[in-house]
Every structure is written in structure tokens, then in C-alpha cells.
Amino acid sequence: MNDSDRKLMTKIFSSYYLQSDLGVVAPEQREFGVGFSRKIESRHLSFTTAAELRSYLANNTPFFVSHSISYYDFPAATPMEKKGWKGADLVFDLDIHAEGKYGAFAHLERVRNDLVRLVDDFIKGDFGCRDVMVNFSGNRGYHVHVRDKEFRSLGSDERHELVDYVLGNGLDYLKILEDSGTKPPKLLGPRPDEGGYRGRFARGVLKLLDEKPATLSRKLTDQKTKDYFISGIKEGNWSRISLKYADVRTRLRPVFDSLPVTSVDTDAGVTHDLSKLIRVPNSIHGDTGMIAKVFEDPAKFDPLTDALLPSGQELKVSFIEDTPSLVMKGETIGPFKKGDEKGLNLAIAAFFVLKGSATLKAA
């Protein structure tokens, strides 16, 4: 990015921060880190109030700003041992890894679906969390901040165990189904009203029986046989089908492999590293000009519309490399070829300039 482009981008960022409402809880207890060319070039910063933080961002205007997941007595102290650790939010980071500058944007809907499963099934469902904030990362994914006080004191090892649970590490589905040891023998398994993996497994089987019963057995295409098998599952008795136990287990393996957890790719390091800095919610991402937007309903959130800077202004840009087409603000933008000149909404122009694909044309 040339000096002229950087100067205008800085002005745009500063204007945003003058009136922004950043989602930082207890800023006086957080360590902050900032960067002007990359994510963190300087850390161990502290601010006594949200207004002081806003003033710093408006006047100094870093392109990246992060804060600690931890709370401290003395957040600006060094080394880390002198900060006086008071606890930490439980944070999950969902990211898409794809080739090229723009490859991730085609997969944002998939990672958003993972986000819904992570929050609904695990964070709120299994862990029982209530104080949960979700925000777009500003680029390739989403962050989940759990602020329930009973989780703040968890150490690194306990947080690692939570991530292992979310990822399903070490989980053996065969242990979900077991022989009753009675005569006649029964195959015992979970009921759909149970919590955790057991309940998810049972509900997954019921969904399979509803949609593709022949996947388990052609006998289940008969409605009466299927209903009898389903009634058994609801009671925890998985024997109401004339198949050998080994066959039932083998045919249920695809159900286990399709459990939501297998597609939730959360960065374990962010969750268990108590010294970690995470992007400040509602701040601007310096690689995209998009806002790390806090939102309530994932089903209604479209980052390439809702996380763009608000502006009716248009800027003229010249493309310095080819770019693919993207749907932004509900419209197809591009593709563009190297040398193309185009008038674009300020937020979209800033996006391409910060991605290094375009430069601003003088007015």
C-alpha cells in the first residue's frame, strides 16, 4: 500500500473510531496490543476507560487492535508474571483456511454453520453457558467469547480439555453402545433426550431413519418395523431390529462420523493460551477494512454486507491484479482485471485496497 492510500485508510479508520462502540468488557483490566502493518507489533498497553481506548484508536489509528482474553490487576506490567492474573474469558476461534487472498470468502457460510453448532450444541447446550458474545473476526471466521464468571478461573489444562471435548478427540463411539449382559441380550444405547454426545448420536440416528432408513437396513423401509425400532431407541433399547450387534455397530458408524463436532474446526491455541490476545470486537481488521462485528443471530448475519464500513461515499480505484467476483452488499462485485478502473462504495474500495489488489485514484 502506498503512502497516499495509507493516509486515506488511516483517515477512514480514525473517523470510525471517533464514534464506535467497542465490545470490550472491563477494558481497565485488559492488556492491549496494536499493529500498523501486522496484527501485533506492540503489546502491554492499557487503558483505564472505554473512552480512553477510543481516543487512542482515533488519534493513533493502528490498523489492528487486540485485547487479552485474560483480566489483570496490572495489565501493562511486564513480564507476564507481574500482571496479576484475575481470570480469563473462554474464547473459541473458528477460522477458514483456503488458498489465495479471496478463497476463504466462499466458505464463510460453512464456518457460520459450524459456529451455530458450536454455540448451540456445546457452549450453551453441554457447557450451560449464558453470557456468550459472538463476533465476526473481520476476515476469515468468527470468535466466541464466553464471559460466565464460573469459567474465568479455568486454567490452561482445563481449557484444553474443553477443546478436546468439542473436537471429539479420543471419543470412541463403540462405548456409546454396549451389551446389556442379560439373557436374552440387549444392545443398550443413548436416548434422544440425553445431553452431550450420547443424545446427539441418538438424534442423528433418528434423523437417518426419517430420511434414509435403508442406510441401516432395508427392513427399516417397512414403517411398522421402523416405528418399533424407533420406540426402542427412545427407551435406550437398540435391539429392536433383527440384525447382529456387530452389524448394527458397523452401520451406525457413518452416523457417528457425521456428528456436528467433526466439522467444528476451532483453534485450540486461542482457547487454552491464557496470554493470548484476540481481536477487539467491533474494531476494524487492517487486512480487509471489515468490522469485527458483534451480532446476535447468525442466520441473519452476512459478513460481506453487515461487517462492511457504513458509508455512502464512492472512491475510484485502479486494480493492480486480477480479482474474482464476490457478492458484497447483496450485489456481485467483479471480477476485475489488472488495469481496470472502477468507482466503488468506500467500504468495498477499502476492502480491495487493503487486500493489496487495488490502489486509489486521485480525485
C-alpha positions in Angstrom: 0.0 0.0 0.0 1.5 3.4 -1.0 1.7 6.4 1.3 -1.3 8.1 -0.3 -3.6 5.0 0.1 -2.4 4.5 3.7 -3.1 8.1 4.6 -6.7 7.9 3.4 -7.2 4.5 5.0 -5.9 5.9 8.3 -8.4 8.8 8.0 -11.3 6.3 7.4 -10.3 4.2 10.4 -9.9 7.3 12.6 -13.4 8.5 11.6 -14.9 5.2 12.5 -13.2 5.0 15.9 -14.3 8.5 16.9 -17.9 7.2 17.1 -17.5 3.5 17.6 -18.9 1.3 20.4 -16.3 -1.4 21.0 -17.4 -4.5 22.8 -14.7 -4.6 25.5 -15.8 -5.7 29.0 -13.6 -4.3 31.8 -11.1 -2.5 29.5 -9.1 -1.3 32.5 -8.3 -5.0 33.3 -7.2 -5.9 29.8 -3.8 -5.9 28.1 -4.0 -4.4 24.6 -1.8 -5.0 21.5 -1.7 -2.9 18.3 -0.2 -3.2 14.9 0.2 -0.8 11.9 1.4 -3.3 9.3 0.6 -6.7 11.0 -1.6 -8.0 13.8 0.6 -7.2 16.9 3.7 -5.0 16.8 3.3 -3.6 20.3 1.6 -5.0 23.3 1.3 -4.5 27.1 -0.8 -1.4 26.5 -3.6 -0.5 29.0 -6.5 2.0 29.1 -8.5 3.0 32.1 -11.8 3.6 30.3 -13.5 2.7 27.0 -13.4 6.5 26.2 -9.6 6.5 26.6 -9.3 3.4 24.3 -11.5 5.1 21.7 -9.4 8.3 21.9 -6.2 6.3 21.4 -7.6 4.5 18.4 -8.9 7.7 16.8 -5.7 9.6 17.3 -3.0 6.9 16.8 -5.1 4.8 14.4 -3.5 1.3 14.3 -4.7 -1.0 11.6 -5.0 -3.9 14.0 -6.1 -3.8 17.7 -6.4 -6.8 20.1 -7.0 -7.3 23.7 -6.2 -10.1 26.2 -8.7 -12.8 26.9 -7.4 -12.5 30.5 -8.2 -10.0 33.2 -5.3 -8.5 35.2 -4.6 -6.3 38.2 -1.8 -4.5 36.3 -2.3 -5.2 32.5 0.6 -3.0 31.4 3.2 -4.7 33.6 6.0 -6.9 32.3 6.9 -9.7 32.4 3.6 -11.5 32.3 4.1 -12.8 35.9 3.8 -9.3 37.2 0.4 -8.6 35.7 -1.6 -10.3 38.5 -3.9 -12.7 36.6 -7.5 -12.4 37.7 -9.1 -14.9 35.3 -9.9 -15.1 31.6 -12.8 -15.4 29.2 -13.3 -18.7 27.5 -12.7 -17.9 23.8 -13.2 -20.0 20.7 -11.8 -19.0 17.3 -13.3 -20.5 14.1 -11.3 -19.8 11.0 -11.4 -20.9 7.3 -8.1 -21.8 5.7 -8.2 -21.5 1.9 -5.8 -20.7 -0.9 -5.4 -17.2 -2.2 -6.5 -13.8 -0.9 -10.1 -14.5 -1.6 -10.5 -18.2 -1.2 -11.9 -18.1 2.3 -14.9 -15.8 1.5 -16.6 -18.6 -0.5 -16.7 -20.7 2.7 -17.9 -18.2 5.2 -21.4 -19.7 5.3 -19.9 -23.1 6.2 -17.9 -21.8 9.1 -21.0 -19.8 10.2 -22.9 -23.1 10.3 -20.1 -24.6 12.4 -20.5 -21.5 14.7 -24.1 -22.3 15.2 -23.4 -25.9 16.2 -20.5 -24.9 18.5 -22.6 -22.3 20.3 -26.0 -24.2 20.5 -24.8 -27.8 20.9 -21.7 -27.3 23.0 -21.3 -23.9 24.6 -24.9 -23.3 25.6 -26.1 -26.9 25.4 -23.4 -29.1 27.0 -21.5 -26.4 29.0 -24.6 -24.4 30.1 -23.0 -21.0 29.4 -25.3 -18.0 29.4 -23.1 -14.9 28.9 -22.0 -15.5 25.3 -20.9 -12.9 22.8 -20.2 -13.8 19.1 -18.5 -11.6 16.6 -17.1 -11.8 13.1 -13.3 -11.9 13.1 -13.1 -9.2 10.4 -11.6 -11.6 7.8 -12.0 -15.4 7.7 -14.1 -16.5 10.6 -15.7 -15.9 13.9 -14.9 -15.5 17.6 -17.0 -16.7 20.5 -16.4 -15.0 23.9 -17.8 -16.9 27.0 -17.9 -14.5 30.0 -19.7 -16.6 32.6 -17.8 -16.0 35.8 -17.6 -19.6 36.7 -15.4 -20.3 33.7 -13.0 -17.4 34.3 -10.8 -19.3 36.8 -10.2 -22.3 34.5 -6.5 -23.0 33.8 -4.9 -23.9 30.6 -5.2 -27.6 31.1 -8.9 -27.4 31.8 -9.5 -25.3 28.7 -7.6 -27.7 26.6 -9.9 -30.5 27.8 -12.9 -28.4 26.8 -11.4 -28.0 23.3 -10.7 -31.8 23.1 -14.4 -32.4 24.1 -15.6 -30.0 21.3 -13.3 -31.6 18.8 -14.3 -35.1 19.9 -10.6 -36.1 20.5 -10.4 -39.6 21.9 -14.1 -40.3 21.7 -15.0 -43.9 20.9 -18.5 -44.3 19.6 -18.5 -48.1 20.4 -18.7 -47.1 24.0 -22.0 -45.4 23.3 -23.5 -48.8 22.5 -23.0 -51.7 25.0 -24.2 -55.2 25.6 -26.6 -55.4 28.5 -25.1 -58.7 29.7 -28.6 -60.1 30.2 -30.4 -63.1 28.6 -31.8 -62.5 26.1 -29.1 -59.9 25.4 -29.9 -56.3 24.6 -27.9 -53.6 22.8 -28.1 -50.6 25.1 -27.6 -47.1 23.8 -28.5 -43.5 24.4 -31.9 -41.9 24.3 -32.5 -38.8 22.1 -33.5 -36.8 25.2 -30.0 -37.2 26.7 -27.4 -34.4 26.6 -23.9 -34.4 25.1 -22.6 -36.8 22.5 -25.0 -39.5 23.5 -28.1 -37.5 22.8 -26.6 -36.1 19.6 -25.8 -39.6 18.4 -29.4 -40.9 19.1 -30.9 -37.9 17.4 -28.6 -38.4 14.4 -29.9 -42.0 14.1 -33.5 -40.9 14.3 -32.8 -38.3 11.6 -31.2 -41.0 9.4 -34.2 -43.3 10.0 -36.5 -40.5 8.9 -34.5 -39.6 5.7 -32.7 -42.7 4.6 -33.8 -45.8 6.7 -32.3 -48.2 4.2 -28.9 -47.0 5.1 -29.1 -49.1 8.3 -31.2 -51.9 6.9 -33.8 -52.4 4.1 -36.0 -54.0 6.7 -36.5 -50.4 8.1 -38.2 -49.3 5.0 -41.2 -51.1 6.4 -43.0 -48.4 8.5 -44.1 -50.8 11.2 -40.6 -52.2 11.7 -39.1 -48.8 11.7 -41.6 -47.5 14.3 -40.8 -50.4 16.5 -37.0 -49.8 16.3 -37.5 -46.0 16.9 -39.6 -46.8 20.0 -36.7 -48.9 21.3 -34.2 -46.1 20.7 -36.3 -43.7 22.7 -36.2 -46.1 25.6 -32.5 -46.8 25.3 -33.0 -50.3 23.8 -31.3 -50.6 20.4 -32.1 -54.3 19.9 -35.5 -54.0 18.3 -34.2 -54.9 14.8 -33.2 -58.4 13.6 -29.5 -57.6 13.0 -26.4 -58.8 14.7 -24.9 -56.4 17.2 -21.8 -56.1 15.1 -23.8 -55.2 12.0 -25.7 -52.5 13.9 -22.5 -51.0 15.1 -20.9 -51.1 11.7 -23.9 -49.5 10.0 -24.1 -46.8 12.7 -20.5 -45.7 12.1 -21.4 -43.1 9.4 -23.9 -41.5 11.8 -21.1 -41.0 14.4 -18.7 -39.7 11.7 -21.4 -37.1 10.7 -21.9 -35.7 14.2 -21.5 -31.9 14.1 -18.4 -31.9 16.1 -16.3 -33.5 13.3 -16.7 -30.3 11.3 -16.1 -27.7 14.0 -12.5 -26.6 13.5 -11.7 -24.4 16.4 -8.1 -23.1 17.1 -7.1 -24.9 20.3 -4.3 -22.4 20.9 -6.6 -19.5 21.3 -8.7 -21.2 23.9 -6.1 -22.6 26.2 -3.4 -19.9 25.9 -4.1 -17.5 28.8 -1.7 -14.9 27.5 -3.4 -14.8 24.1 -4.6 -11.5 22.6 -7.8 -11.6 20.5 -9.1 -9.0 18.0 -11.2 -6.3 19.8 -14.9 -6.8 18.9 -16.3 -4.1 16.6 -12.7 -3.0 15.7 -11.6 -2.8 12.0 -9.5 -5.5 10.5 -6.5 -4.0 8.8 -6.3 -6.6 6.0 -9.9 -6.1 4.9 -11.4 -2.9 6.3 -14.2 -5.0 7.6 -15.5 -4.7 11.1 -15.1 -7.5 13.7 -18.8 -7.1 14.1 -20.8 -8.3 17.1 -24.1 -9.8 16.2 -27.0 -11.8 17.7 -28.5 -14.1 15.1 -26.0 -16.0 12.8 -28.9 -16.9 10.5 -29.4 -13.2 9.7 -25.7 -12.2 9.6 -23.9 -11.8 6.2 -20.3 -10.6 6.8 -19.9 -9.3 3.3 -22.8 -7.0 3.9 -23.2 -6.5 7.6 -19.5 -6.2 8.5 -18.7 -3.6 5.9 -17.9 0.0 7.0 -21.0 2.2 6.8 -20.6 4.8 4.1 -22.4 6.2 1.0 -19.2 7.7 -0.3 -17.7 6.4 -3.5 -14.0 6.1 -4.3 -12.3 5.4 -7.6 -9.7 2.6 -7.6 -7.3 1.1 -10.2 -6.8 -2.7 -9.9 -3.2 -3.8 -9.8 -4.0 -7.5 -10.1 -6.9 -9.8 -11.2 -9.6 -10.5 -8.6 -12.5 -12.9 -8.6 -16.1 -11.9 -8.2 -17.6 -11.5 -4.7 -21.1 -10.9 -3.5 -20.9 -7.8 -1.4 -23.8 -5.7 -0.1 -26.1 -8.1 -2.0 -24.5 -7.4 -5.4 -22.0 -9.2 -7.5 -18.7 -7.2 -7.4 -16.2 -8.0 -10.1 -14.4 -9.9 -11.4 -11.8 -7.3 -12.1 -8.7 -7.4 -14.3 -5.4 -5.8 -13.7 -5.6 -2.2 -15.1 -9.4 -1.9 -14.6 -10.6 1.4 -13.1 -13.8 1.4 -11.1 -15.9 3.7 -8.8 -16.8 1.6 -5.8 -18.5 2.2 -2.5 -16.0 3.3 0.1 -16.2 0.1 2.1 -15.7 -2.1 -0.9 -12.9 0.1 -2.3 -11.1 0.0 1.1 -11.5 -3.8 1.0 -9.6 -4.2 -2.3 -7.0 -1.6 -1.4 -6.2 -3.2 2.0 -6.1 -6.7 0.3 -3.4 -5.3 -1.9 -5.4 -5.7 -5.1 -6.1 -2.1 -6.0 -4.9 1.4 -5.4 -6.9 4.7 -5.0 -7.1 7.0 -8.0 -6.7 10.7 -7.3 -9.9 12.7 -7.3 
